[in-house]
């Protein structure tokens, strides 16, 4: 335990007191990449990824039923009224088409055999109260809701006979529910899952999903039998990773981490490397969707690797917060930060995550690092105070809270609300 803020900074290295080196502050969009999958017997070969999007942001990709196009959600408009819409990319031509232009947001889009689109439709003011999964015409017009009433659905997977698997936010985690079109009932089958749609397991009347281990990030792949609704365990995921996708016809599941694509076939107990990519834009991959024929994979990756991802991966590998900060300091000294995405909120988020995991010493080291990189961040100083308070060092926490108030400009309602929260902590009322 560190006794005060000064000792904490000294404990992680005097070089942290140096001015912050230049690093990337601009937008860091997530792009979609397509890669060919070929098989020779049981051996999988992976082609060279081709970039589908153009640094303008994309998420939640899915293949069309014929595998000839990819649909996804993106926010291309700007301004206060901007919202996410459905887009489609033709894989043969690379042409991108905007499908919807509605006042609502559309997320998690898919296509059905009739050429209709499905998406989670919502507005910020009525999130989970007014809308939910909706069907859209081939021209992008919303036509009907899937459920019989509004529901807290974030993601979904279409099933036969008009049924759906639903990923639904409940408290601090998400729950997997099964919607029966005949009765209109939703039955929850498991909880503690990530904000992702479950995956259909090829050749089985079953779905796979991830059960999240919030303490160690040693997540596991779960399985639910759609006939019996019984759940079981398939095996461990890659540490800290939740996105996965199955290859039709080969009983093989894919996951990605860093710049590496991994596979595990039925009966195998360990993940094996199937491809590593040298492109610097492919350093934080997710294996998001495989085509219906199993011959193509869509990867997602932010244009620049996030420093927060590097720190989180190191923590999940078992390193202490102090060790991780020392590593980051060495990277900074070497000039590596110039190639990374280094943002205030993401770094503070890593420290907050360690505090939620009951690792206050880690949180103190990480939040001290954040305040050094962002010395005018009232959020970072408040988070440091929270970590120090949890560590039992009230004196240091009070100093950090006072610093948070000192650098808070109080020029917006959000900043004034944050300042009021810190004042309550100083007074011992929170």
C-alpha positions as a printed Julia matrix, in Angstrom:
430×3 Matrix{Float64}:
   0.0     0.0     0.0
   1.31    3.46   -0.85
   1.18    6.0     1.91
   0.64    9.12   -0.15
   0.44   10.48   -3.68
   4.09   11.54   -3.81
   5.27    8.1    -2.72
   3.07    6.52   -5.36
   4.59    8.61   -8.14
   8.09    7.9    -6.9
   7.3     4.19   -6.68
   6.54    3.95  -10.37
   9.53    5.92  -11.57
  10.76    9.52  -11.66
  10.58    9.5   -15.44
   6.82    9.85  -15.08
   7.42   13.44  -14.02
   8.78   14.28  -17.48
   6.5    16.14  -19.91
   4.23   13.92  -21.94
   5.8    12.95  -25.25
   3.9    13.61  -28.45
   1.34   10.93  -29.19
  -1.75   10.41  -31.31
  -4.82   12.28  -30.05
  -6.94   12.2   -33.22
  -9.82    9.85  -33.95
  -9.04    6.16  -33.82
 -11.73    4.54  -35.97
 -12.45    0.83  -36.01
 -12.19   -0.65  -39.5
 -13.53   -3.83  -41.08
 -11.17   -6.21  -42.88
 -12.01   -9.24  -45.01
  -9.78  -12.32  -45.22
 -10.17  -15.54  -47.19
 -10.24  -18.9   -45.39
  -9.22  -22.07  -47.25
  -8.92  -25.62  -46.02
  -6.65  -28.5   -47.02
  -8.06  -31.39  -45.07
  -8.1   -30.15  -41.5
  -5.48  -27.48  -42.14
  -6.73  -23.9   -42.25
  -4.93  -21.32  -44.41
  -5.62  -17.62  -44.0
  -5.15  -15.07  -46.77
  -3.99  -11.45  -46.63
  -6.59   -9.15  -45.07
  -8.19   -6.51  -47.28
  -9.49   -3.31  -45.73
 -13.22   -2.78  -46.34
 -13.86    0.56  -44.6
 -12.01    3.84  -44.95
 -11.12    5.05  -41.47
 -14.66    6.37  -40.94
 -15.78    3.92  -38.29
 -17.72    0.67  -38.39
 -18.97   -1.94  -35.94
 -21.04   -5.11  -35.54
 -20.51   -6.62  -39.01
 -22.55   -9.54  -40.35
 -22.61  -11.36  -43.69
 -25.61  -11.38  -45.98
 -27.16  -14.86  -46.38
 -25.46  -15.3   -49.78
 -22.08  -14.18  -48.4
 -21.69  -11.53  -51.1
 -21.92   -8.49  -48.88
 -21.34   -7.36  -45.32
 -23.75   -5.2   -43.32
 -22.65   -3.15  -40.34
 -23.53   -0.21  -38.13
 -21.8     3.16  -38.5
 -22.24    6.82  -37.68
 -21.27    8.83  -40.73
 -23.15   12.03  -39.91
 -21.83   14.67  -37.53
 -23.42   17.16  -35.2
 -25.83   16.88  -32.3
 -28.4    14.92  -34.3
 -26.02   12.3   -35.65
 -27.06    8.68  -35.21
 -25.9     5.24  -36.26
 -27.36    3.69  -39.41
 -27.17    0.43  -41.36
 -24.59    0.23  -44.15
 -23.76   -2.5   -46.63
 -20.54   -3.22  -48.54
 -20.58   -5.28  -51.72
 -17.54   -7.56  -51.51
 -17.07   -7.86  -55.27
 -16.95   -4.11  -55.94
 -16.12   -2.64  -52.53
 -19.01   -0.18  -52.95
 -20.54    1.01  -49.68
 -24.27    1.77  -49.55
 -26.17    3.54  -46.83
 -29.32    1.54  -46.07
 -31.14    3.58  -43.4
 -31.54    7.31  -42.8
 -33.91    7.33  -39.85
 -34.12    9.62  -36.79
 -33.36    6.56  -34.65
 -30.15    4.63  -34.13
 -29.74    1.23  -35.78
 -27.26   -1.21  -34.28
 -26.33   -4.89  -34.64
 -27.71   -5.21  -38.2
 -28.26   -8.49  -40.04
 -30.02   -9.56  -43.27
 -32.5   -12.36  -43.82
 -33.21  -14.54  -46.85
 -35.96  -12.19  -48.04
 -33.51   -9.31  -48.34
 -34.91   -7.56  -45.28
 -32.67   -6.05  -42.63
 -32.93   -6.46  -38.88
 -31.45   -4.13  -36.29
 -31.8    -2.91  -32.73
 -33.69    0.38  -33.08
 -33.45    3.01  -30.34
 -33.32    6.65  -29.32
 -31.12    7.91  -26.45
 -34.07    9.48  -24.62
 -36.11    6.26  -24.63
 -33.36    3.65  -24.59
 -34.85    0.16  -24.01
 -38.29    1.65  -23.39
 -39.78    2.37  -26.79
 -38.0     0.22  -29.35
 -35.98   -2.99  -29.64
 -35.19   -5.4   -32.51
 -36.99   -4.29  -35.67
 -37.39   -5.52  -39.24
 -36.57   -3.11  -42.07
 -37.5    -3.37  -45.73
 -34.83   -3.9   -48.37
 -34.89   -0.12  -48.91
 -34.22    0.59  -45.22
 -37.7     1.5   -44.0
 -38.63    0.19  -40.51
 -41.72   -2.01  -40.87
 -42.37   -3.91  -37.62
 -40.97   -4.79  -34.23
 -39.81   -8.32  -33.53
 -40.97   -8.52  -29.91
 -44.47   -7.92  -28.63
 -43.35   -5.0   -26.52
 -40.28   -2.86  -25.81
 -37.44   -4.83  -24.26
 -33.93   -4.17  -23.01
 -32.22   -5.91  -25.92
 -28.75   -4.84  -27.01
 -27.91   -7.68  -29.42
 -29.74  -10.61  -30.96
 -29.28  -13.74  -33.06
 -32.06  -14.82  -35.45
 -33.19  -18.44  -35.02
 -35.61  -20.64  -37.02
 -39.38  -20.12  -36.87
 -39.13  -16.44  -35.94
 -37.38  -17.13  -32.65
 -34.44  -15.1   -31.38
 -31.62  -15.27  -28.89
 -31.34  -11.94  -27.07
 -28.47  -10.28  -25.24
 -30.14   -8.12  -22.61
 -28.57   -5.69  -20.1
 -29.43   -6.6   -16.53
 -27.8    -4.59  -13.76
 -24.02   -4.55  -14.39
 -23.89   -7.5   -16.76
 -25.8    -8.91  -19.69
 -28.17  -11.88  -19.74
 -28.8   -14.41  -22.51
 -32.51  -14.87  -23.18
 -34.46  -16.97  -25.69
 -37.53  -15.44  -27.34
 -40.29  -17.82  -28.41
 -42.29  -16.31  -31.28
 -45.32  -18.55  -30.67
 -45.84  -17.55  -27.06
 -44.08  -14.18  -27.03
 -42.2   -15.23  -23.9
 -38.53  -14.57  -23.16
 -36.72  -17.14  -21.02
 -33.37  -16.19  -19.5
 -30.87  -19.06  -19.64
 -27.6   -17.54  -18.38
 -26.1   -14.27  -17.16
 -22.73  -12.59  -16.8
 -22.16  -12.46  -20.55
 -20.57   -9.68  -22.66
 -22.37   -7.21  -24.9
 -22.19   -9.41  -27.99
 -24.65  -11.6   -29.9
 -24.46  -15.36  -29.25
 -23.17  -17.5   -32.11
 -24.92  -20.37  -33.89
 -22.81  -23.54  -33.64
 -22.69  -25.13  -37.12
 -24.31  -28.54  -37.32
 -25.89  -28.29  -33.89
 -29.16  -26.98  -32.53
 -27.17  -24.88  -30.1
 -25.59  -21.5   -29.49
 -22.25  -20.5   -28.02
 -21.61  -17.43  -25.88
 -19.05  -16.27  -23.34
 -19.34  -16.37  -19.57
 -17.25  -13.48  -18.28
 -14.87  -13.92  -15.34
 -14.82  -10.39  -13.94
 -12.0   -11.13  -11.51
  -9.29  -12.65  -13.74
 -10.6   -12.32  -17.35
 -10.27  -16.13  -17.68
 -13.54  -16.31  -19.57
 -15.11  -19.53  -20.83
 -17.18  -20.43  -23.87
 -20.64  -21.55  -22.87
 -23.14  -23.6   -24.85
 -26.93  -23.62  -24.7
 -28.94  -26.43  -26.27
 -31.92  -24.8   -27.97
 -34.16  -27.86  -27.55
 -33.61  -28.35  -23.83
 -32.3   -24.86  -22.93
 -29.63  -26.55  -20.86
 -26.26  -24.84  -20.62
 -22.79  -26.37  -20.52
 -19.16  -25.34  -20.93
 -17.14  -25.73  -24.13
 -13.79  -24.51  -22.8
 -11.69  -21.41  -22.09
 -11.52  -18.4   -24.37
  -8.32  -16.54  -25.09
  -7.59  -14.61  -21.89
  -9.52  -11.35  -21.85
 -11.27  -11.93  -25.18
 -14.96  -12.49  -25.85
 -15.62  -12.12  -29.62
 -15.63  -15.47  -31.41
 -17.03  -16.98  -34.61
 -17.57  -20.49  -35.96
 -16.46  -21.82  -39.35
 -19.28  -23.71  -41.04
 -18.49  -27.31  -41.98
 -15.37  -27.59  -39.83
 -16.57  -27.43  -36.2
 -13.86  -24.83  -35.61
 -14.15  -21.63  -33.62
 -11.94  -18.59  -34.25
 -10.77  -15.87  -31.88
  -8.17  -13.12  -32.24
  -5.87  -11.25  -29.88
  -3.31   -8.61  -30.73
  -2.26   -9.29  -34.33
  -2.81  -13.07  -34.12
  -5.72  -15.23  -35.26
  -6.32  -18.43  -33.28
  -8.47  -21.51  -33.9
  -9.74  -24.44  -31.89
 -11.53  -27.42  -33.38
 -14.0   -29.69  -31.63
 -12.12  -31.99  -29.27
  -9.05  -29.74  -29.02
  -8.15  -28.4   -25.6
  -5.87  -25.52  -26.59
  -5.97  -22.6   -28.99
  -3.53  -22.78  -31.89
  -2.14  -19.94  -33.97
  -3.36  -19.96  -37.57
  -2.15  -16.53  -38.74
  -0.15  -13.5   -37.64
  -0.49  -10.18  -39.45
   2.27   -7.61  -40.0
   0.06   -4.68  -40.98
   0.4    -2.01  -38.23
  -3.36   -1.36  -38.47
  -4.05   -4.95  -37.37
  -2.74   -4.94  -33.82
  -5.98   -5.24  -31.83
  -8.07   -7.76  -33.71
 -11.47   -9.31  -33.11
 -12.69  -12.28  -35.18
 -16.25  -11.06  -35.56
 -18.07  -12.9   -38.36
 -17.54  -15.86  -40.72
 -19.42  -16.15  -44.03
 -22.2   -18.77  -44.39
 -19.93  -20.97  -46.54
 -17.04  -20.64  -44.1
 -14.72  -19.16  -46.74
 -14.4   -15.59  -45.47
 -13.81  -13.9   -42.13
 -14.48  -10.29  -41.13
 -11.95   -8.91  -38.69
 -12.42   -5.68  -36.77
  -9.51   -3.57  -35.55
  -8.98    0.04  -34.52
  -6.56    1.88  -36.78
  -4.09    2.4   -33.94
  -3.4     0.07  -31.06
  -4.69    1.52  -27.81
  -2.28    1.93  -24.91
  -5.18    0.94  -22.67
  -5.41   -2.41  -24.48
  -1.68   -3.01  -23.99
  -1.96   -2.28  -20.27
  -5.09   -4.38  -19.84
  -3.58   -7.38  -21.62
  -0.49   -7.18  -19.38
  -2.63   -6.98  -16.25
  -4.72   -9.93  -17.36
  -1.51  -11.89  -17.92
  -0.8   -11.52  -14.2
   1.51   -8.5   -14.0
   1.06   -5.98  -11.19
  -0.03   -2.42  -11.75
   3.43   -1.14  -10.81
   5.08   -3.5   -13.31
   2.68   -2.46  -16.05
   3.29    1.23  -15.39
   7.05    0.61  -15.5
   6.57   -1.09  -18.87
   4.51    1.83  -20.15
   7.13    4.27  -18.93
   9.8     2.43  -20.88
   7.57    2.49  -23.97
   7.09    6.21  -23.56
  10.81    6.83  -23.19
  11.44    4.8   -26.34
   8.97    6.93  -28.3
   6.43    4.13  -28.77
   3.54    6.33  -27.68
   3.74    8.12  -31.04
   2.28    4.99  -32.7
  -0.41    4.31  -30.09
  -3.81    5.7   -29.23
  -3.34    7.3   -25.81
  -6.54    8.75  -24.39
  -7.55    9.98  -20.99
 -10.83    8.12  -20.61
  -9.47    4.75  -21.7
  -6.52    4.91  -19.3
  -8.68    6.01  -16.38
 -11.03    3.17  -17.33
  -8.24    0.6   -16.94
  -7.53    1.87  -13.42
 -11.22    1.91  -12.53
 -11.51   -1.67  -13.73
  -8.73   -2.75  -11.37
 -10.47   -1.0    -8.51
 -13.71   -2.85   -9.31
 -11.7    -6.06   -9.27
 -10.59   -5.22   -5.7
  -6.99   -4.46   -6.76
  -6.54   -1.0    -5.18
  -2.73   -1.03   -5.31
  -2.88   -1.64   -9.06
  -5.46    1.12   -9.39
  -3.29    3.62   -7.49
  -0.3     2.96   -9.76
  -2.39    3.2   -12.94
  -4.3     6.33  -11.95
  -1.09    8.04  -10.87
   0.23    7.31  -14.34
  -2.94    8.76  -15.87
  -2.64   11.98  -13.88
   0.94   12.37  -15.07
   0.01   11.91  -18.71
  -3.05   14.15  -18.31
  -2.22   16.65  -15.53
  -5.35   18.73  -16.2
  -7.74   15.79  -16.01
 -10.11   16.2   -13.09
 -11.48   12.73  -13.85
  -8.05   11.16  -13.46
  -7.4    12.9   -10.14
 -10.81   11.92   -8.81
 -10.17    8.31   -9.87
  -6.76    8.43   -8.18
  -8.45    9.66   -5.01
 -10.93    6.8    -5.16
  -8.1     4.28   -5.53
  -6.14    5.82   -2.65
  -9.26    5.85   -0.48
  -9.8     2.16   -1.22
  -6.16    1.53   -0.31
  -6.74    3.07    3.11
  -4.76    6.26    2.46
  -7.3     8.96    3.22
  -4.68   11.74    3.36
  -3.51   11.07   -0.18
  -7.1    10.66   -1.35
  -8.05   14.06    0.06
  -5.1    15.66   -1.74
  -6.14   14.07   -5.03
  -9.75   15.16   -4.6
  -8.62   18.75   -3.94
  -6.48   18.62   -7.07
  -9.5    17.34   -9.04
 -11.45   20.4    -7.91
  -8.53   22.7    -8.72
  -8.27   21.58  -12.36
 -12.03   21.23  -12.99
 -13.1    24.28  -15.03
 -16.79   23.86  -14.11
 -17.77   25.3   -17.48
 -20.4    22.65  -18.33
 -23.18   20.97  -16.41
 -21.25   17.7   -16.5
 -18.14   19.32  -15.05
 -20.16   21.03  -12.33
 -21.85   17.75  -11.46
 -18.44   16.03  -11.27
 -17.14   18.79   -8.98
 -20.13   18.43   -6.67
 -19.47   14.68   -6.43
 -15.86   15.3    -5.45
 -16.91   17.87   -2.84
 -19.16   15.23   -1.26
 -16.24   12.8    -1.15
 -14.08   15.43    0.55
 -16.81   15.96    3.12
 -17.13   12.2     3.64
 -20.71   12.08    2.34
 -20.23    9.49   -0.41
